[in-house]
Amino acid sequence: MKLLLGVMSCLRDRVSQQIDRETWLQNCPIDYKFFLGNPEFNFNTTPDRITCPATDELILHLSPDDTRGGWHKVRALVQWAISQRYDYLLKCDVD
């Protein structure tokens, strides 16, 4: 059985991701990934870029990285989990 913890995040929350890695994710017994959108597709433009994603981050290149594009990220997360043949997915937010 393949399990995934999908943590919805964004560029501005990368500090929170590090806190999660150092605390409750440190001994996580299942696969986890932080799912971030692409700031270039934001509804509100931003000059920020994700130049070097961490190994536990997945950049959803066709999804916005702002709050109004959240459903795009959820849909992309589910599609990615299915494509990777996960049996179960728990979606949560970084905060």
N, CA, C and O atoms as CSV, one atom per row, in Angstrom:
chain,resi,resn,atom,element,x,y,z
A,1,MET,N,N,0.853,-1.173,0.000
A,1,MET,CA,C,0.000,0.000,0.000
A,1,MET,C,C,0.896,1.232,0.000
A,1,MET,O,O,1.838,1.328,0.787
A,2,LYS,N,N,0.594,2.162,-0.882
A,2,LYS,CA,C,1.401,3.358,-1.045
A,2,LYS,C,C,0.613,4.569,-0.534
A,2,LYS,O,O,-0.482,4.853,-1.018
A,3,LEU,N,N,1.184,5.283,0.453
A,3,LEU,CA,C,0.518,6.410,1.099
A,3,LEU,C,C,1.278,7.698,0.833
A,3,LEU,O,O,2.509,7.697,0.795
A,4,LEU,N,N,0.555,8.797,0.648
A,4,LEU,CA,C,1.186,10.095,0.422
A,4,LEU,C,C,0.547,11.149,1.303
A,4,LEU,O,O,-0.677,11.242,1.397
A,5,LEU,N,N,1.386,11.937,1.944
A,5,LEU,CA,C,0.954,13.131,2.659
A,5,LEU,C,C,1.290,14.308,1.758
A,5,LEU,O,O,2.463,14.638,1.582
A,6,GLY,N,N,0.282,14.941,1.189
A,6,GLY,CA,C,0.474,16.074,0.280
A,6,GLY,C,C,0.275,17.367,1.039
A,6,GLY,O,O,-0.841,17.684,1.451
A,7,VAL,N,N,1.348,18.116,1.228
A,7,VAL,CA,C,1.300,19.353,2.006
A,7,VAL,C,C,1.250,20.541,1.041
A,7,VAL,O,O,2.221,20.822,0.339
A,8,MET,N,N,0.116,21.227,1.018
A,8,MET,CA,C,-0.043,22.387,0.148
A,8,MET,C,C,0.749,23.549,0.733
A,8,MET,O,O,0.641,23.861,1.919
A,9,SER,N,N,1.539,24.175,-0.114
A,9,SER,CA,C,2.381,25.268,0.334
A,9,SER,C,C,2.498,26.291,-0.780
A,9,SER,O,O,1.838,26.173,-1.812
A,10,CYS,N,N,3.338,27.293,-0.573
A,10,CYS,CA,C,3.606,28.297,-1.598
A,10,CYS,C,C,4.974,28.904,-1.315
A,10,CYS,O,O,5.592,28.632,-0.286
A,11,LEU,N,N,5.420,29.712,-2.228
A,11,LEU,CA,C,6.744,30.301,-2.125
A,11,LEU,C,C,6.931,31.056,-0.814
A,11,LEU,O,O,7.977,30.937,-0.176
A,12,ARG,N,N,5.936,31.825,-0.411
A,12,ARG,CA,C,6.088,32.633,0.805
A,12,ARG,C,C,6.136,31.784,2.077
A,12,ARG,O,O,6.562,32.273,3.123
A,13,ASP,N,N,5.704,30.513,2.005
A,13,ASP,CA,C,5.670,29.650,3.190
A,13,ASP,C,C,6.856,28.694,3.275
A,13,ASP,O,O,6.807,27.729,4.038
A,14,ARG,N,N,7.900,28.935,2.525
A,14,ARG,CA,C,9.037,28.010,2.553
A,14,ARG,C,C,9.712,27.974,3.922
A,14,ARG,O,O,10.287,26.948,4.285
A,15,VAL,N,N,9.658,29.063,4.695
A,15,VAL,CA,C,10.207,29.052,6.060
A,15,VAL,C,C,9.397,28.086,6.925
A,15,VAL,O,O,9.964,27.337,7.721
A,16,SER,N,N,8.078,28.103,6.771
A,16,SER,CA,C,7.222,27.171,7.516
A,16,SER,C,C,7.518,25.725,7.138
A,16,SER,O,O,7.466,24.833,7.984
A,17,GLN,N,N,7.827,25.500,5.875
A,17,GLN,CA,C,8.174,24.144,5.443
A,17,GLN,C,C,9.391,23.637,6.217
A,17,GLN,O,O,9.415,22.487,6.655
A,18,GLN,N,N,10.390,24.485,6.382
A,18,GLN,CA,C,11.586,24.066,7.096
A,18,GLN,C,C,11.266,23.744,8.550
A,18,GLN,O,O,11.810,22.791,9.109
A,19,ILE,N,N,10.398,24.522,9.159
A,19,ILE,CA,C,9.975,24.240,10.537
A,19,ILE,C,C,9.272,22.895,10.586
A,19,ILE,O,O,9.514,22.108,11.501
A,20,ASP,N,N,8.401,22.614,9.616
A,20,ASP,CA,C,7.712,21.318,9.564
A,20,ASP,C,C,8.710,20.178,9.422
A,20,ASP,O,O,8.572,19.149,10.083
A,21,ARG,N,N,9.715,20.352,8.565
A,21,ARG,CA,C,10.739,19.311,8.379
A,21,ARG,C,C,11.475,19.016,9.684
A,21,ARG,O,O,11.794,17.864,9.977
A,22,GLU,N,N,11.740,20.051,10.455
A,22,GLU,CA,C,12.515,19.901,11.689
A,22,GLU,C,C,11.676,19.435,12.866
A,22,GLU,O,O,12.225,19.086,13.912
A,23,THR,N,N,10.358,19.422,12.717
A,23,THR,CA,C,9.491,19.010,13.830
A,23,THR,C,C,8.688,17.772,13.437
A,23,THR,O,O,9.225,16.665,13.447
A,24,TRP,N,N,7.439,17.937,13.098
A,24,TRP,CA,C,6.544,16.791,12.943
A,24,TRP,C,C,6.832,15.922,11.727
A,24,TRP,O,O,6.415,14.764,11.712
A,25,LEU,N,N,7.522,16.421,10.710
A,25,LEU,CA,C,7.845,15.586,9.551
A,25,LEU,C,C,9.154,14.815,9.724
A,25,LEU,O,O,9.477,13.946,8.914
A,26,GLN,N,N,9.895,15.129,10.763
A,26,GLN,CA,C,11.211,14.531,10.945
A,26,GLN,C,C,11.164,13.000,10.961
A,26,GLN,O,O,12.051,12.352,10.404
A,27,ASN,N,N,10.169,12.433,11.574
A,27,ASN,CA,C,10.043,10.972,11.647
A,27,ASN,C,C,8.781,10.476,10.958
A,27,ASN,O,O,8.185,9.485,11.378
A,28,CYS,N,N,8.379,11.166,9.904
A,28,CYS,CA,C,7.158,10.794,9.190
A,28,CYS,C,C,7.325,9.404,8.563
A,28,CYS,O,O,8.256,9.190,7.787
A,29,PRO,N,N,6.444,8.471,8.884
A,29,PRO,CA,C,6.599,7.104,8.388
A,29,PRO,C,C,6.100,6.873,6.960
A,29,PRO,O,O,6.258,5.778,6.420
A,30,ILE,N,N,5.500,7.894,6.345
A,30,ILE,CA,C,5.003,7.740,4.976
A,30,ILE,C,C,5.640,8.799,4.077
A,30,ILE,O,O,6.274,9.736,4.562
A,31,ASP,N,N,5.467,8.642,2.775
A,31,ASP,CA,C,5.975,9.627,1.819
A,31,ASP,C,C,5.256,10.957,2.034
A,31,ASP,O,O,4.063,10.993,2.333
A,32,TYR,N,N,5.995,12.032,1.877
A,32,TYR,CA,C,5.372,13.356,1.901
A,32,TYR,C,C,6.047,14.234,0.863
A,32,TYR,O,O,7.207,14.029,0.505
A,33,LYS,N,N,5.300,15.207,0.391
A,33,LYS,CA,C,5.813,16.212,-0.546
A,33,LYS,C,C,5.114,17.526,-0.253
A,33,LYS,O,O,3.937,17.560,0.104
A,34,PHE,N,N,5.869,18.611,-0.411
A,34,PHE,CA,C,5.291,19.951,-0.394
A,34,PHE,C,C,4.937,20.301,-1.836
A,34,PHE,O,O,5.768,20.172,-2.734
A,35,PHE,N,N,3.718,20.738,-2.049
A,35,PHE,CA,C,3.252,21.087,-3.385
A,35,PHE,C,C,3.119,22.600,-3.482
A,35,PHE,O,O,2.340,23.217,-2.755
A,36,LEU,N,N,3.888,23.186,-4.389
A,36,LEU,CA,C,3.886,24.630,-4.610
A,36,LEU,C,C,3.453,24.916,-6.032
A,36,LEU,O,O,3.699,24.120,-6.939
A,37,GLY,N,N,2.809,26.050,-6.222
A,37,GLY,CA,C,2.436,26.461,-7.565
A,37,GLY,C,C,3.570,27.231,-8.227
A,37,GLY,O,O,4.651,27.389,-7.659
A,38,ASN,N,N,3.308,27.693,-9.410
A,38,ASN,CA,C,4.272,28.459,-10.179
A,38,ASN,C,C,3.906,29.934,-10.077
A,38,ASN,O,O,2.851,30.334,-10.570
A,39,PRO,N,N,4.761,30.764,-9.441
A,39,PRO,CA,C,4.423,32.184,-9.294
A,39,PRO,C,C,4.176,32.904,-10.616
A,39,PRO,O,O,3.509,33.938,-10.635
A,40,GLU,N,N,4.697,32.381,-11.713
A,40,GLU,CA,C,4.483,33.027,-13.008
A,40,GLU,C,C,3.018,32.982,-13.435
A,40,GLU,O,O,2.605,33.762,-14.293
A,41,PHE,N,N,2.229,32.085,-12.853
A,41,PHE,CA,C,0.818,31.952,-13.210
A,41,PHE,C,C,-0.106,32.585,-12.178
A,41,PHE,O,O,-1.321,32.400,-12.239
A,42,ASN,N,N,0.455,33.330,-11.234
A,42,ASN,CA,C,-0.379,33.962,-10.214
A,42,ASN,C,C,-1.369,34.938,-10.825
A,42,ASN,O,O,-1.105,35.567,-11.850
A,43,PHE,N,N,-2.507,35.044,-10.174
A,43,PHE,CA,C,-3.500,36.025,-10.606
A,43,PHE,C,C,-2.983,37.438,-10.325
A,43,PHE,O,O,-3.245,38.369,-11.085
A,44,ASN,N,N,-2.250,37.579,-9.225
A,44,ASN,CA,C,-1.552,38.828,-8.929
A,44,ASN,C,C,-0.088,38.583,-9.261
A,44,ASN,O,O,0.527,37.678,-8.696
A,45,THR,N,N,0.473,39.359,-10.149
A,45,THR,CA,C,1.837,39.100,-10.588
A,45,THR,C,C,2.825,39.311,-9.453
A,45,THR,O,O,2.616,40.146,-8.574
A,46,THR,N,N,3.892,38.550,-9.486
A,46,THR,CA,C,4.946,38.647,-8.484
A,46,THR,C,C,6.279,38.378,-9.168
A,46,THR,O,O,6.348,37.556,-10.082
A,47,PRO,N,N,7.339,39.058,-8.739
A,47,PRO,CA,C,8.644,38.812,-9.353
A,47,PRO,C,C,9.357,37.589,-8.778
A,47,PRO,O,O,10.420,37.210,-9.269
A,48,ASP,N,N,8.788,36.971,-7.748
A,48,ASP,CA,C,9.445,35.837,-7.083
A,48,ASP,C,C,9.541,34.636,-8.002
A,48,ASP,O,O,8.684,34.411,-8.857
A,49,ARG,N,N,10.612,33.861,-7.804
A,49,ARG,CA,C,10.821,32.632,-8.567
A,49,ARG,C,C,11.330,31.554,-7.629
A,49,ARG,O,O,12.002,31.848,-6.640
A,50,ILE,N,N,11.018,30.335,-7.932
A,50,ILE,CA,C,11.556,29.202,-7.195
A,50,ILE,C,C,12.676,28.649,-8.063
A,50,ILE,O,O,12.421,27.934,-9.032
A,51,THR,N,N,13.892,28.973,-7.724
A,51,THR,CA,C,15.012,28.602,-8.588
A,51,THR,C,C,15.563,27.217,-8.294
A,51,THR,O,O,16.080,26.555,-9.193
A,52,CYS,N,N,15.461,26.772,-7.054
A,52,CYS,CA,C,16.046,25.481,-6.694
A,52,CYS,C,C,15.132,24.761,-5.707
A,52,CYS,O,O,15.307,24.904,-4.497
A,53,PRO,N,N,14.164,23.994,-6.194
A,53,PRO,CA,C,13.269,23.295,-5.268
A,53,PRO,C,C,14.007,22.225,-4.473
A,53,PRO,O,O,14.931,21.589,-4.979
A,54,ALA,N,N,13.590,22.030,-3.223
A,54,ALA,CA,C,14.150,20.972,-2.386
A,54,ALA,C,C,13.662,19.617,-2.904
A,54,ALA,O,O,12.718,19.549,-3.691
A,55,THR,N,N,14.300,18.563,-2.464
A,55,THR,CA,C,13.934,17.220,-2.945
A,55,THR,C,C,12.530,16.814,-2.524
A,55,THR,O,O,11.916,15.961,-3.164
A,56,ASP,N,N,12.010,17.420,-1.446
A,56,ASP,CA,C,10.655,17.085,-1.008
A,56,ASP,C,C,9.623,18.114,-1.473
A,56,ASP,O,O,8.500,18.138,-0.969
A,57,GLU,N,N,9.998,18.959,-2.428
A,57,GLU,CA,C,9.073,19.939,-3.002
A,57,GLU,C,C,8.754,19.555,-4.433
A,57,GLU,O,O,9.614,19.076,-5.172
A,58,LEU,N,N,7.513,19.770,-4.810
A,58,LEU,CA,C,7.111,19.571,-6.191
A,58,LEU,C,C,6.484,20.870,-6.673
A,58,LEU,O,O,5.517,21.360,-6.090
A,59,ILE,N,N,7.038,21.417,-7.735
A,59,ILE,CA,C,6.503,22.651,-8.311
A,59,ILE,C,C,5.472,22.263,-9.364
A,59,ILE,O,O,5.786,21.581,-10.340
A,60,LEU,N,N,4.253,22.703,-9.154
A,60,LEU,CA,C,3.162,22.427,-10.086
A,60,LEU,C,C,3.168,23.553,-11.117
A,60,LEU,O,O,2.528,24.587,-10.923
A,61,HIS,N,N,3.886,23.347,-12.201
A,61,HIS,CA,C,4.217,24.417,-13.141
A,61,HIS,C,C,3.022,25.071,-13.808
A,61,HIS,O,O,3.126,26.221,-14.234
A,62,LEU,N,N,1.899,24.394,-13.915
A,62,LEU,CA,C,0.733,24.986,-14.568
A,62,LEU,C,C,-0.301,25.495,-13.576
A,62,LEU,O,O,-1.426,25.817,-13.959
A,63,SER,N,N,0.077,25.570,-12.295
A,63,SER,CA,C,-0.849,26.030,-11.260
A,63,SER,C,C,-0.335,27.324,-10.640
A,63,SER,O,O,0.863,27.459,-10.393
A,64,PRO,N,N,-1.233,28.277,-10.387
A,64,PRO,CA,C,-0.815,29.502,-9.700
A,64,PRO,C,C,-0.324,29.192,-8.282
A,64,PRO,O,O,-0.657,28.150,-7.717
A,65,ASP,N,N,0.460,30.094,-7.724
A,65,ASP,CA,C,0.998,29.916,-6.378
A,65,ASP,C,C,0.304,30.817,-5.364
A,65,ASP,O,O,0.753,30.900,-4.221
A,66,ASP,N,N,-0.772,31.490,-5.745
A,66,ASP,CA,C,-1.469,32.354,-4.795
A,66,ASP,C,C,-2.763,31.687,-4.314
A,66,ASP,O,O,-3.145,30.623,-4.799
A,67,THR,N,N,-3.422,32.332,-3.356
A,67,THR,CA,C,-4.590,31.704,-2.720
A,67,THR,C,C,-5.764,31.528,-3.673
A,67,THR,O,O,-6.512,30.559,-3.543
A,68,ARG,N,N,-5.945,32.418,-4.609
A,68,ARG,CA,C,-7.074,32.275,-5.528
A,68,ARG,C,C,-6.897,31.110,-6.496
A,68,ARG,O,O,-7.868,30.650,-7.097
A,69,GLY,N,N,-5.678,30.638,-6.648
A,69,GLY,CA,C,-5.423,29.501,-7.527
A,69,GLY,C,C,-5.342,28.185,-6.782
A,69,GLY,O,O,-4.881,27.187,-7.335
A,70,GLY,N,N,-5.786,28.170,-5.526
A,70,GLY,CA,C,-5.659,26.980,-4.684
A,70,GLY,C,C,-6.275,25.726,-5.274
A,70,GLY,O,O,-5.695,24.645,-5.173
A,71,TRP,N,N,-7.435,25.853,-5.883
A,71,TRP,CA,C,-8.082,24.660,-6.427
A,71,TRP,C,C,-7.278,24.083,-7.581
A,71,TRP,O,O,-7.326,22.876,-7.818
A,72,HIS,N,N,-6.523,24.938,-8.319
A,72,HIS,CA,C,-5.651,24.433,-9.380
A,72,HIS,C,C,-4.581,23.506,-8.781
A,72,HIS,O,O,-4.273,22.449,-9.330
A,73,LYS,N,N,-4.026,23.938,-7.635
A,73,LYS,CA,C,-2.979,23.135,-6.988
A,73,LYS,C,C,-3.540,21.821,-6.457
A,73,LYS,O,O,-2.894,20.779,-6.571
A,74,VAL,N,N,-4.724,21.864,-5.885
A,74,VAL,CA,C,-5.327,20.625,-5.359
A,74,VAL,C,C,-5.567,19.640,-6.496
A,74,VAL,O,O,-5.262,18.454,-6.367
A,75,ARG,N,N,-6.105,20.119,-7.595
A,75,ARG,CA,C,-6.344,19.245,-8.747
A,75,ARG,C,C,-5.029,18.650,-9.261
A,75,ARG,O,O,-4.962,17.458,-9.561
A,76,ALA,N,N,-3.990,19.475,-9.362
A,76,ALA,CA,C,-2.686,19.000,-9.831
A,76,ALA,C,C,-2.072,18.015,-8.839
A,76,ALA,O,O,-1.437,17.043,-9.251
A,77,LEU,N,N,-2.249,18.250,-7.548
A,77,LEU,CA,C,-1.752,17.325,-6.533
A,77,LEU,C,C,-2.396,15.952,-6.696
A,77,LEU,O,O,-1.705,14.934,-6.680
A,78,VAL,N,N,-3.701,15.924,-6.851
A,78,VAL,CA,C,-4.419,14.653,-7.004
A,78,VAL,C,C,-3.975,13.947,-8.290
A,78,VAL,O,O,-3.748,12.737,-8.286
A,79,GLN,N,N,-3.852,14.689,-9.372
A,79,GLN,CA,C,-3.403,14.086,-10.631
A,79,GLN,C,C,-1.997,13.511,-10.494
A,79,GLN,O,O,-1.714,12.430,-11.010
A,80,TRP,N,N,-1.110,14.233,-9.796
A,80,TRP,CA,C,0.255,13.745,-9.603
A,80,TRP,C,C,0.252,12.479,-8.754
A,80,TRP,O,O,0.952,11.519,-9.078
A,81,ALA,N,N,-0.527,12.463,-7.668
A,81,ALA,CA,C,-0.586,11.285,-6.794
A,81,ALA,C,C,-1.093,10.062,-7.563
A,81,ALA,O,O,-0.571,8.961,-7.388
A,82,ILE,N,N,-2.087,10.247,-8.396
A,82,ILE,CA,C,-2.601,9.143,-9.214
A,82,ILE,C,C,-1.534,8.674,-10.194
A,82,ILE,O,O,-1.336,7.471,-10.366
A,83,SER,N,N,-0.845,9.614,-10.836
A,83,SER,CA,C,0.187,9.237,-11.817
A,83,SER,C,C,1.351,8.489,-11.162
A,83,SER,O,O,2.037,7.707,-11.819
A,84,GLN,N,N,1.570,8.733,-9.865
A,84,GLN,CA,C,2.643,8.050,-9.144
A,84,GLN,C,C,2.156,6.776,-8.453
A,84,GLN,O,O,2.899,6.134,-7.711
A,85,ARG,N,N,0.900,6.426,-8.710
A,85,ARG,CA,C,0.286,5.179,-8.244
A,85,ARG,C,C,0.153,5.088,-6.720
A,85,ARG,O,O,0.334,4.021,-6.132
A,86,TYR,N,N,-0.164,6.222,-6.093
A,86,TYR,CA,C,-0.451,6.202,-4.653
A,86,TYR,C,C,-1.849,5.649,-4.450
A,86,TYR,O,O,-2.769,5.946,-5.212
A,87,ASP,N,N,-1.992,4.837,-3.404
A,87,ASP,CA,C,-3.297,4.258,-3.071
A,87,ASP,C,C,-4.145,5.235,-2.246
A,87,ASP,O,O,-5.364,5.304,-2.404
A,88,TYR,N,N,-3.482,5.980,-1.372
A,88,TYR,CA,C,-4.179,6.911,-0.491
A,88,TYR,C,C,-3.431,8.232,-0.423
A,88,TYR,O,O,-2.202,8.270,-0.481
A,89,LEU,N,N,-4.186,9.308,-0.301
A,89,LEU,CA,C,-3.628,10.648,-0.229
A,89,LEU,C,C,-4.289,11.404,0.918
A,89,LEU,O,O,-5.515,11.433,1.026
A,90,LEU,N,N,-3.482,12.006,1.762
A,90,LEU,CA,C,-3.982,12.930,2.768
A,90,LEU,C,C,-3.455,14.297,2.389
A,90,LEU,O,O,-2.243,14.512,2.373
A,91,LYS,N,N,-4.349,15.223,2.082
A,91,LYS,CA,C,-3.964,16.574,1.724
A,91,LYS,C,C,-4.102,17.459,2.962
A,91,LYS,O,O,-5.137,17.464,3.629
A,92,CYS,N,N,-3.036,18.205,3.253
A,92,CYS,CA,C,-3.097,19.174,4.351
A,92,CYS,C,C,-2.390,20.439,3.907
A,92,CYS,O,O,-1.790,20.480,2.833
A,93,ASP,N,N,-2.461,21.464,4.727
A,93,ASP,CA,C,-1.803,22.719,4.413
A,93,ASP,C,C,-0.593,22.908,5.315
A,93,ASP,O,O,-0.538,22.365,6.419
A,94,VAL,N,N,0.363,23.670,4.845
A,94,VAL,CA,C,1.616,23.860,5.572
A,94,VAL,C,C,1.385,24.548,6.913
A,94,VAL,O,O,2.150,24.338,7.855
A,95,ASP,N,N,0.346,25.361,7.009
A,95,ASP,CA,C,0.079,26.068,8.258
A,95,ASP,C,C,-0.945,25.348,9.096
A,95,ASP,O,O,-1.286,25.810,10.184
